[in-house]
């Protein structure tokens, strides 16, 4: 075996270990008891695995409710963000109008700014002025503001790669702008559309900052629900790890189902 090949293998193994070991430790922790977690030396695997901590996380700590809230917010946000961004990217790419570059820059600049910059403004707007604290719709609106720019950036890059001759031929066949978009463009860039949906879904599903002050009880999502397991009586590590494992499943499932689009979609979107 060549020395260079051996180095590549070692690097890949180390990178894989860095990604896989935390997940392994999270899963094993979710199956350990309180005593087993604090054992010294530590147990590298659960000696007496139990699924009771998953039931506790779901029902005692309302993890099922938080999971449903997260799925509602993330899926609704991803669908609306992807659809609106697809329309915006098509308009910016195919139509000439005054201030087009400024409009695109204004979209992208929203995502460049740190989210914490907008925290006070959003709290005052939704919690004080509009009275929308602890409502899922408030989270969806806020997440749209931050997800649409990144989705537009991805989809606009893909739109720019589609030859305009296709639009001309389609227009000769009687296709209108919307027909060109959904019947001609969408099948070509479906990989990028899937990527945009996945990224916006994961951002909304995992977001903590805005959810921490826009929700309190009824609209809590999984990231904010985890903090409920830190109490004055102690930290419920097993239940917290169990809910962490559950929260990782939607992203893993989506990635596995759409893996055929991941490479082509990212490549086309970044071109």
Secondary structure, DSSP 8 states (H G I E B T S, - for coil): --HHHHHHHHHHHHHHHHHHHHHHHHHHHTTS-HHHHT-SS--SS-TT--SHHHHIIIIIS-HHHHHHHHHHHHHHHHHHHHHHHHHHHHHHHH---TTHHHHHHHHHHHHHS-GGGGHHHHIIIIIIIS--TT-HHHHHHHHHHHHHHHHHHHHHHHHHTS-HHHHHHHHHTT--HHHIIIIIIHHHSHHHHHHHHHHHHHHHHH--HHHHHH-SSTT--HHHHGGGGEETTEE-HHHHHHHHHHHHHHHHHHHHHTHHHHHHHHHHHH-
